[in-house]
Amino acid sequence: MRDPLQRAVTGIDHYENFPVASVLVPRALRPAVVALYRFARHGDDVADEGDAPAADRLAELARMRAALDGEADHPAVGPLLPHLDRHALSRAECSALLSAFEQDVRRQRYADEADLRDYCTRSANPVGHLMLELFGCRTPENDTLSDAICTALQLINFLQDTAIDWRRGRLYVPCDQLAAAGLDEDDLVRAVAAAQSPPALRALFAARCRTAGALLESGALLAGRVPWRLGLELRAIVAGGLRIVRQIERDGFDPIARRPKIGWRDALPLLAALLLPNRLHRGPRR
């Protein structure tokens, strides 16, 4: 669940959607954001990094869950607990993130779009909910817009990291869509080995780009409904996500051949998106 969008937007390594170290986060809220980030970062690394067996990964995540429930101590959870209380942040959202990390250990395939989106409701959307709570602007309407942004970023991240995830044994293209395109996992084996996707796979990536880009744009209105600092952060994040989508499009919808990334050359377009929000609404060509 790594997300390089954040490196361009906020200058941090990764965990998706957290505006860590951003000057846009009010000073009083930064310790809570950092504690949330470290909690999520540790859980994500437990699920993804190193060569530990699944049983050991799940045991460590269970220790984190016990600490979140106040039944044990844990260095990545203990520092977070005072911030949850101070800002009335939902433990259920943190628990949902742990559920996603556990699922990363247990599952590597998703049957259909609904199955994949269910994962996103726990791997990505809780981050948005926690940020809305932290800034005191969580409402059902804002949740809906935030979910669109967070799920879209997760879907874009899946596209961006298709080859990396495949080498880890994971596939985030729904199996039914792969089959409908006349493809199977052997086609992915060959594409990754050759560092080039066949036309049918590029067409599938194009469809998934359009879906993710449209979903991201549909949530962009949230930036005008929240405090201005968070609104600017959201505009940058949305602009970064759309920038990745456009890079995939320009590269022939083949993120296996060339993994898209944001660098210093993207700074000016991202700044323009901040200053001219209407520029956000330019997704990939249909």
C-alpha positions as a LaTeX table, in Angstrom:
\begin{tabular}{lrrr}
\hline
Residue & $x$ (\AA) & $y$ (\AA) & $z$ (\AA) \\
\hline
Met1 & 0.00 & 0.00 & 0.00 \\
Arg2 & 2.84 & 2.35 & $-0.65$ \\
Asp3 & 1.90 & 5.67 & $-2.21$ \\
Pro4 & 4.60 & 7.80 & $-3.91$ \\
Leu5 & 2.05 & 10.56 & $-4.46$ \\
Gln6 & 2.81 & 11.74 & $-0.96$ \\
Arg7 & 6.52 & 12.25 & $-1.72$ \\
Ala8 & 5.64 & 14.86 & $-4.32$ \\
Val9 & 2.84 & 16.44 & $-2.33$ \\
Thr10 & 4.39 & 16.54 & 1.12 \\
Gly11 & 7.95 & 15.31 & 0.77 \\
Ile12 & 7.53 & 12.13 & 2.81 \\
Asp13 & 8.32 & 8.55 & 1.94 \\
His14 & 4.95 & 6.86 & 2.03 \\
Tyr15 & 1.78 & 5.99 & 3.61 \\
Glu16 & $-1.10$ & 7.05 & 1.47 \\
Asn17 & $-3.23$ & 10.09 & 2.21 \\
Phe18 & $-1.42$ & 11.22 & 5.39 \\
Pro19 & $-0.34$ & 14.88 & 5.11 \\
Val20 & 2.64 & 14.25 & 7.39 \\
Ala21 & 5.14 & 17.08 & 7.89 \\
Ser22 & 3.13 & 19.38 & 5.66 \\
Val23 & 3.24 & 23.05 & 6.58 \\
Leu24 & $-0.47$ & 23.07 & 5.78 \\
Val25 & $-1.26$ & 21.01 & 8.88 \\
Pro26 & $-1.81$ & 23.33 & 11.87 \\
Arg27 & 1.00 & 23.00 & 14.39 \\
Ala28 & $-1.39$ & 21.84 & 17.12 \\
Leu29 & $-2.52$ & 18.89 & 14.99 \\
Arg30 & 0.87 & 17.75 & 13.69 \\
Pro31 & 1.74 & 15.45 & 16.63 \\
Ala32 & $-1.53$ & 13.56 & 16.13 \\
Val33 & $-0.94$ & 13.23 & 12.39 \\
Val34 & 2.60 & 11.96 & 12.97 \\
Ala35 & 1.37 & 9.43 & 15.55 \\
Leu36 & $-1.32$ & 8.20 & 13.15 \\
Tyr37 & 1.22 & 7.96 & 10.36 \\
Arg38 & 3.66 & 5.94 & 12.47 \\
Phe39 & 0.89 & 3.58 & 13.54 \\
Ala40 & $-0.19$ & 3.00 & 9.93 \\
Arg41 & 3.39 & 2.87 & 8.63 \\
His42 & 4.35 & 0.17 & 11.12 \\
Gly43 & 1.27 & $-1.92$ & 10.36 \\
Asp44 & 1.84 & $-1.60$ & 6.62 \\
Asp45 & 5.50 & $-2.58$ & 6.95 \\
Val46 & 4.55 & $-5.60$ & 9.06 \\
Ala47 & 2.21 & $-6.75$ & 6.29 \\
Asp48 & 4.52 & $-5.93$ & 3.36 \\
Glu49 & 8.20 & $-5.81$ & 4.21 \\
Gly50 & 10.83 & $-8.44$ & 4.92 \\
Asp51 & 10.68 & $-12.22$ & 4.80 \\
Ala52 & 8.83 & $-13.04$ & 8.01 \\
Pro53 & 6.30 & $-15.89$ & 7.77 \\
Ala54 & 2.62 & $-15.02$ & 7.69 \\
Ala55 & 2.06 & $-16.34$ & 11.21 \\
Asp56 & 4.64 & $-13.93$ & 12.63 \\
Arg57 & 3.17 & $-10.99$ & 10.73 \\
Leu58 & $-0.33$ & $-11.75$ & 11.97 \\
Ala59 & 0.95 & $-12.15$ & 15.53 \\
Glu60 & 2.54 & $-8.70$ & 15.41 \\
Leu61 & $-0.65$ & $-7.17$ & 14.03 \\
Ala62 & $-2.57$ & $-8.92$ & 16.82 \\
Arg63 & $-0.27$ & $-7.24$ & 19.34 \\
Met64 & $-1.03$ & $-3.89$ & 17.76 \\
Arg65 & $-4.75$ & $-4.61$ & 17.97 \\
Ala66 & $-4.47$ & $-5.60$ & 21.63 \\
Ala67 & $-2.64$ & $-2.34$ & 22.37 \\
Leu68 & $-5.29$ & $-0.34$ & 20.52 \\
Asp69 & $-7.89$ & $-2.03$ & 22.74 \\
Gly70 & $-5.89$ & $-1.11$ & 25.85 \\
Glu71 & $-4.96$ & $-4.71$ & 26.62 \\
Ala72 & $-1.20$ & $-4.49$ & 25.98 \\
Asp73 & 1.66 & $-2.11$ & 25.25 \\
His74 & 3.11 & $-1.50$ & 21.82 \\
Pro75 & 5.64 & 1.15 & 20.74 \\
Ala76 & 3.75 & 2.04 & 17.56 \\
Val77 & 0.37 & 2.20 & 19.28 \\
Gly78 & 1.03 & 3.61 & 22.73 \\
Pro79 & 2.05 & 7.09 & 21.51 \\
Leu80 & $-1.13$ & 7.28 & 19.43 \\
Leu81 & $-3.62$ & 6.60 & 22.21 \\
Pro82 & $-3.44$ & 10.04 & 23.93 \\
His83 & $-4.09$ & 11.74 & 20.59 \\
Leu84 & $-7.12$ & 9.53 & 19.94 \\
Asp85 & $-8.55$ & 10.67 & 23.26 \\
Arg86 & $-7.52$ & 14.31 & 22.96 \\
His87 & $-9.05$ & 14.77 & 19.52 \\
Ala88 & $-11.92$ & 12.28 & 19.89 \\
Leu89 & $-10.62$ & 10.19 & 17.01 \\
Ser90 & $-12.30$ & 6.91 & 16.25 \\
Arg91 & $-10.56$ & 3.73 & 17.34 \\
Ala92 & $-12.82$ & 1.87 & 14.92 \\
Glu93 & $-11.06$ & 3.57 & 11.99 \\
Cys94 & $-7.67$ & 2.49 & 13.33 \\
Ser95 & $-9.04$ & $-1.01$ & 13.80 \\
Ala96 & $-10.21$ & $-1.00$ & 10.18 \\
Leu97 & $-6.68$ & $-0.19$ & 9.04 \\
Leu98 & $-5.37$ & $-3.16$ & 11.04 \\
Ser99 & $-8.01$ & $-5.32$ & 9.36 \\
Ala100 & $-6.65$ & $-4.28$ & 5.96 \\
Phe101 & $-3.07$ & $-5.07$ & 7.00 \\
Glu102 & $-4.22$ & $-8.50$ & 8.17 \\
Gln103 & $-5.96$ & $-9.02$ & 4.85 \\
Asp104 & $-2.73$ & $-8.14$ & 3.03 \\
Val105 & $-1.12$ & $-11.10$ & 4.76 \\
Arg106 & $-3.99$ & $-13.52$ & 4.11 \\
Arg107 & $-5.15$ & $-12.59$ & 0.59 \\
Gln108 & $-3.45$ & $-11.90$ & $-2.71$ \\
Arg109 & $-6.38$ & $-11.93$ & $-5.20$ \\
Tyr110 & $-9.73$ & $-10.13$ & $-5.55$ \\
Ala111 & $-12.67$ & $-11.68$ & $-7.33$ \\
Asp112 & $-14.36$ & $-8.54$ & $-8.66$ \\
Glu113 & $-14.59$ & $-4.78$ & $-8.28$ \\
Ala114 & $-16.85$ & $-5.00$ & $-5.22$ \\
Asp115 & $-14.35$ & $-7.29$ & $-3.53$ \\
Leu116 & $-11.51$ & $-4.86$ & $-4.23$ \\
Arg117 & $-13.52$ & $-1.82$ & $-3.14$ \\
Asp118 & $-14.36$ & $-3.56$ & 0.13 \\
Tyr119 & $-10.64$ & $-3.80$ & 0.80 \\
Cys120 & $-10.27$ & $-0.09$ & 0.03 \\
Thr121 & $-12.94$ & 0.76 & 2.63 \\
Arg122 & $-10.48$ & $-0.52$ & 5.21 \\
Ser123 & $-7.07$ & 0.10 & 3.64 \\
Ala124 & $-7.62$ & 3.70 & 2.51 \\
Asn125 & $-10.92$ & 5.28 & 3.52 \\
Pro126 & $-10.28$ & 5.24 & 7.29 \\
Val127 & $-7.38$ & 7.64 & 6.76 \\
Gly128 & $-9.73$ & 10.21 & 5.27 \\
His129 & $-12.23$ & 9.75 & 8.07 \\
Leu130 & $-9.52$ & 10.29 & 10.68 \\
Met131 & $-8.31$ & 13.46 & 8.96 \\
Leu132 & $-11.86$ & 14.82 & 8.83 \\
Glu133 & $-12.27$ & 14.06 & 12.53 \\
Leu134 & $-8.96$ & 15.71 & 13.34 \\
Phe135 & $-9.95$ & 18.88 & 11.50 \\
Gly136 & $-13.44$ & 18.82 & 13.05 \\
Cys137 & $-15.35$ & 18.53 & 9.77 \\
Arg138 & $-16.54$ & 14.95 & 9.52 \\
Thr139 & $-20.10$ & 14.65 & 8.19 \\
Pro140 & $-21.83$ & 11.94 & 6.13 \\
Glu141 & $-21.53$ & 14.10 & 3.02 \\
Asn142 & $-17.84$ & 14.76 & 3.60 \\
Asp143 & $-17.28$ & 11.06 & 4.27 \\
Thr144 & $-18.68$ & 10.22 & 0.85 \\
Leu145 & $-16.39$ & 12.69 & $-0.92$ \\
Ser146 & $-13.40$ & 11.63 & 1.16 \\
Asp147 & $-14.06$ & 7.96 & 0.38 \\
Ala148 & $-14.03$ & 8.78 & $-3.33$ \\
Ile149 & $-10.63$ & 10.44 & $-3.02$ \\
Cys150 & $-9.08$ & 7.78 & $-0.82$ \\
Thr151 & $-10.40$ & 4.81 & $-2.79$ \\
Ala152 & $-9.32$ & 6.43 & $-6.05$ \\
Leu153 & $-5.81$ & 7.03 & $-4.72$ \\
Gln154 & $-5.63$ & 3.38 & $-3.67$ \\
Leu155 & $-6.78$ & 2.23 & $-7.13$ \\
Ile156 & $-4.21$ & 4.51 & $-8.78$ \\
Asn157 & $-1.53$ & 3.13 & $-6.48$ \\
Phe158 & $-2.50$ & $-0.41$ & $-7.53$ \\
Leu159 & $-2.06$ & 0.57 & $-11.19$ \\
Gln160 & 1.21 & 2.31 & $-10.49$ \\
Asp161 & 2.66 & $-0.67$ & $-8.63$ \\
Thr162 & 1.26 & $-3.48$ & $-10.79$ \\
Ala163 & 4.67 & $-5.02$ & $-11.48$ \\
Ile164 & 5.96 & $-4.50$ & $-7.93$ \\
Asp165 & 2.87 & $-6.09$ & $-6.42$ \\
Trp166 & 3.00 & $-8.96$ & $-8.90$ \\
Arg167 & 6.56 & $-9.77$ & $-7.84$ \\
Arg168 & 5.29 & $-9.84$ & $-4.26$ \\
Gly169 & 2.66 & $-12.38$ & $-5.29$ \\
Arg170 & $-0.22$ & $-9.89$ & $-5.27$ \\
Leu171 & $-2.70$ & $-8.95$ & $-7.95$ \\
Tyr172 & $-5.05$ & $-5.99$ & $-7.55$ \\
Val173 & $-6.74$ & $-6.30$ & $-10.94$ \\
Pro174 & $-10.12$ & $-7.98$ & $-10.28$ \\
Cys175 & $-10.00$ & $-11.55$ & $-11.55$ \\
Asp176 & $-13.31$ & $-11.27$ & $-13.39$ \\
Gln177 & $-12.08$ & $-8.23$ & $-15.34$ \\
Leu178 & $-8.89$ & $-10.05$ & $-16.26$ \\
Ala179 & $-10.91$ & $-12.99$ & $-17.59$ \\
Ala180 & $-13.35$ & $-10.71$ & $-19.44$ \\
Ala181 & $-10.40$ & $-9.17$ & $-21.26$ \\
Gly182 & $-9.38$ & $-12.63$ & $-22.43$ \\
Leu183 & $-6.36$ & $-12.67$ & $-20.12$ \\
Asp184 & $-5.08$ & $-14.87$ & $-17.34$ \\
Glu185 & $-2.22$ & $-14.73$ & $-14.88$ \\
Asp186 & 0.17 & $-16.29$ & $-17.41$ \\
Asp187 & $-0.26$ & $-13.11$ & $-19.46$ \\
Leu188 & 0.89 & $-11.08$ & $-16.46$ \\
Val189 & 3.86 & $-13.39$ & $-15.97$ \\
Arg190 & 4.92 & $-12.72$ & $-19.55$ \\
Ala191 & 4.20 & $-8.99$ & $-19.37$ \\
Val192 & 6.27 & $-8.47$ & $-16.23$ \\
Ala193 & 9.08 & $-10.63$ & $-17.58$ \\
Ala194 & 9.12 & $-8.64$ & $-20.83$ \\
Ala195 & 8.46 & $-5.29$ & $-19.11$ \\
Gln196 & 5.72 & $-4.67$ & $-21.65$ \\
Ser197 & 1.97 & $-5.27$ & $-21.62$ \\
Pro198 & 0.05 & $-6.78$ & $-24.55$ \\
Pro199 & $-2.73$ & $-4.67$ & $-26.13$ \\
Ala200 & $-5.53$ & $-6.40$ & $-24.20$ \\
Leu201 & $-3.84$ & $-5.70$ & $-20.88$ \\
Arg202 & $-3.21$ & $-2.07$ & $-21.82$ \\
Ala203 & $-6.89$ & $-1.73$ & $-22.67$ \\
Leu204 & $-7.78$ & $-3.09$ & $-19.25$ \\
Phe205 & $-5.36$ & $-0.66$ & $-17.58$ \\
Ala206 & $-6.94$ & 2.17 & $-19.61$ \\
Ala207 & $-10.40$ & 1.29 & $-18.33$ \\
Arg208 & $-9.14$ & 1.14 & $-14.76$ \\
Cys209 & $-7.40$ & 4.50 & $-15.19$ \\
Arg210 & $-10.64$ & 6.08 & $-16.38$ \\
Thr211 & $-12.52$ & 4.61 & $-13.43$ \\
Ala212 & $-9.97$ & 5.80 & $-10.88$ \\
Gly213 & $-9.59$ & 9.25 & $-12.44$ \\
Ala214 & $-13.34$ & 9.85 & $-12.55$ \\
Leu215 & $-13.70$ & 8.70 & $-8.95$ \\
Leu216 & $-10.90$ & 11.01 & $-7.84$ \\
Glu217 & $-12.45$ & 13.98 & $-9.61$ \\
Ser218 & $-15.83$ & 13.19 & $-8.05$ \\
Gly219 & $-14.36$ & 13.72 & $-4.60$ \\
Ala220 & $-12.49$ & 16.94 & $-5.43$ \\
Leu221 & $-15.39$ & 19.08 & $-4.17$ \\
Leu222 & $-14.37$ & 18.12 & $-0.65$ \\
Ala223 & $-11.55$ & 20.67 & $-0.82$ \\
Gly224 & $-14.12$ & 23.47 & $-0.73$ \\
Arg225 & $-16.04$ & 22.02 & 2.21 \\
Val226 & $-13.24$ & 21.73 & 4.77 \\
Pro227 & $-10.92$ & 24.19 & 6.55 \\
Trp228 & $-8.68$ & 25.97 & 4.07 \\
Arg229 & $-5.45$ & 24.26 & 5.16 \\
Leu230 & $-6.94$ & 20.82 & 4.66 \\
Gly231 & $-8.54$ & 22.04 & 1.45 \\
Leu232 & $-5.16$ & 23.01 & 0.00 \\
Glu233 & $-3.71$ & 19.68 & 1.07 \\
Leu234 & $-6.57$ & 17.88 & $-0.66$ \\
Arg235 & $-6.13$ & 19.88 & $-3.85$ \\
Ala236 & $-2.46$ & 18.89 & $-3.92$ \\
Ile237 & $-3.25$ & 15.23 & $-3.28$ \\
Val238 & $-5.98$ & 15.13 & $-5.94$ \\
Ala239 & $-3.71$ & 16.93 & $-8.41$ \\
Gly240 & $-0.94$ & 14.43 & $-7.72$ \\
Gly241 & $-3.26$ & 11.50 & $-8.28$ \\
Leu242 & $-4.52$ & 12.89 & $-11.57$ \\
Arg243 & $-0.94$ & 13.59 & $-12.60$ \\
Ile244 & $-0.14$ & 9.89 & $-12.17$ \\
Val245 & $-3.23$ & 8.92 & $-14.20$ \\
Arg246 & $-2.14$ & 11.22 & $-17.02$ \\
Gln247 & 1.38 & 9.80 & $-16.97$ \\
Ile248 & $-0.02$ & 6.30 & $-17.36$ \\
Glu249 & $-2.11$ & 7.55 & $-20.28$ \\
Arg250 & 0.87 & 9.24 & $-21.95$ \\
Asp251 & 2.87 & 6.01 & $-21.60$ \\
Gly252 & 0.26 & 4.06 & $-23.53$ \\
Phe253 & $-1.56$ & 2.76 & $-20.45$ \\
Asp254 & 1.32 & 0.44 & $-19.62$ \\
Pro255 & 2.54 & 0.94 & $-16.03$ \\
Ile256 & 4.40 & $-2.38$ & $-16.32$ \\
Ala257 & 6.66 & $-0.98$ & $-19.04$ \\
Arg258 & 7.19 & 2.27 & $-17.18$ \\
Arg259 & 6.18 & 2.87 & $-13.61$ \\
Pro260 & 4.82 & 6.42 & $-13.37$ \\
Lys261 & 6.14 & 8.71 & $-10.68$ \\
Ile262 & 6.02 & 12.33 & $-9.68$ \\
Gly263 & 9.23 & 14.33 & $-9.55$ \\
Trp264 & 10.48 & 17.90 & $-9.47$ \\
Arg265 & 9.32 & 18.49 & $-13.05$ \\
Asp266 & 5.75 & 18.09 & $-11.82$ \\
Ala267 & 6.07 & 20.86 & $-9.23$ \\
Leu268 & 4.85 & 23.65 & $-11.49$ \\
Pro269 & 1.71 & 21.81 & $-12.74$ \\
Leu270 & 0.89 & 20.82 & $-9.17$ \\
Leu271 & 1.31 & 24.42 & $-8.03$ \\
Ala272 & $-0.98$ & 25.53 & $-10.85$ \\
Ala273 & $-3.57$ & 23.01 & $-9.66$ \\
Leu274 & $-3.41$ & 24.54 & $-6.19$ \\
Leu275 & $-3.83$ & 28.08 & $-7.47$ \\
Leu276 & $-6.31$ & 27.22 & $-10.23$ \\
Pro277 & $-8.55$ & 24.45 & $-8.82$ \\
Asn278 & $-10.55$ & 24.15 & $-12.06$ \\
Arg279 & $-7.45$ & 22.58 & $-13.62$ \\
Leu280 & $-8.11$ & 19.49 & $-11.53$ \\
His281 & $-11.02$ & 18.47 & $-13.71$ \\
Arg282 & $-9.09$ & 17.14 & $-16.66$ \\
Gly283 & $-8.97$ & 13.39 & $-16.47$ \\
Pro284 & $-7.69$ & 10.89 & $-19.02$ \\
Arg285 & $-9.19$ & 10.93 & $-22.50$ \\
Arg286 & $-12.19$ & 8.69 & $-23.05$ \\
\hline
\end{tabular}
